[in-house]
């Protein structure tokens, strides 16, 4: 699920259904919810910005025009590295990302060769072997 973009590229709040250029600012001031909490609540991708493409372009242009000033201020503040490369908070994952990870794990697990506990035969198709050779059904429990 992604935020609903309007005709002009503005975003619709999924709580109150109003349209905004800066959705992150709106959800904090109006609904008192952090952007990460909002994204988790509605299953949005955590890294997806909550600003319209037009505002994003304006920010990029302003940064390009005043790049030296921004970098000087950043270095003077003593914060040389704001983020560690490749690290982000893994507690916040969207439902789409979780579904994708589960499907990838199912593909990997389907390729694993398992050994039958009854006849000690190794097979890729463990569930089929258990049913066809021994007449047992395999029941998969999801969620645990």
N, C-alpha and C positions, 0 to 999 in steps of 0.2 A: 504494500500500500504506500502511496506517496501523497504528499500534500496536493490538494486540488488547485491547479493553476487556472486562472481566469483568462479572458481574452487578451488582456494587456500584460499578462505574466505576473499579476499579483496573486497572492496566496489566500486561500480561504481557511479560516480558523475552524477546526473540526469540533470545537466546543460550542461556539456561539454563531457560527456560519456567516460571520462578517468577513470582508475582504481587506487585506493589508499588504503593504510593501515590506514591512519589517514585522513578520509574524512572531519572531522570538521576543521582541520587545513587547508586543501586545500581550502574549500569553503570560509574561512575567507581571506586567503592570495591571492587567485586568483580572487574570485568573490566578495569579500567585503560584504559577507552576514553572519550574525550570525547563529549559529546552529539552534536556535529556529525559526528564520525566514525561513530558508531552510526547516525545518520539516513542518512548517505551509504551505508553498508554495506548497509542494508536498504531503501533507496529511499524513505525517509520524507520528508515535507515538512519543510524546514529550520525554518520558523517555528512548527511544531506543538509545543506544550508536552509535556513528558514527566512531567506530574503529573496526578493524578486530578482530575476536576471538583470533588469535595468539598474537596480540599486547596486548589484554586484559589479557591473561594468563601471558605474560611477566611482565606486571605491577603488577599483583597479586603476582607473585613469588618474585619480587623485594621488594614489600611492606612486604611480610612475612619475608624475610631475614633481612630487616632493620627496622622492626616495632618499636623497642624502639627509634630509632633515629627520625623517623617521629613523634611519639607521643610526644617526648621531645620537638622537634621544635614547634609543634602545641601548647603545653602548654606554652612554653616560649613566643610565639607571643601574648598571651593573648586572643586568640580566642578559648575558651573552647568548645563552641557550634557553629558550623558553620551553622547548619540548625535547624529549629524548627521541632520537630517530627510531621509528618502528614501534614505539610504545603508545598504547592507548588503553583506556579502562575497559577490560573485558567483561565487567559486570553488566554493561549495557549493550545488549544485542537485540536486534529486532526479530520479530516472529518469522519474517522472510529469511533472514540469515540463519536462524535455527533450523527451519525446514530444509534449507539447502544443505546444511551440515549433516543433518540426519540422512538425507538421500545419498550424499556422498559416502557416509559410513555404511549404509546398506549395500551400496555397490561394492565397497571394499570387502565387507563381510561375506558377500555372495561368492567372492573369488577364493576365500579361505578354504583349505581342505580340512575336513573334520573327520575324526575317527569314530566309528560306530562302537558304542560301549558293549553291544551284544556279540557281534562277530569280529570286532577289531579290524574291519575293513575301512580303508581311507577313501573318502569320496568328497567331491565338490558339492554334490547335490544331497546333502545330509538328510533333509526332510523327506525327499523322494525315496531315498534308500530305506529309511526307517519304515515308511509306509508300505513300499512295494515288497521288501524282503521279509519284514517282520510283522506287518499289519498294524503298526502303531501310528497314531496321529501325533504330530508335533503342534503344540499350541504356543504361539508367540505372545508374550506379554509386553505391551507397549507402555511406556511411561516409567519403567523401572530399569 
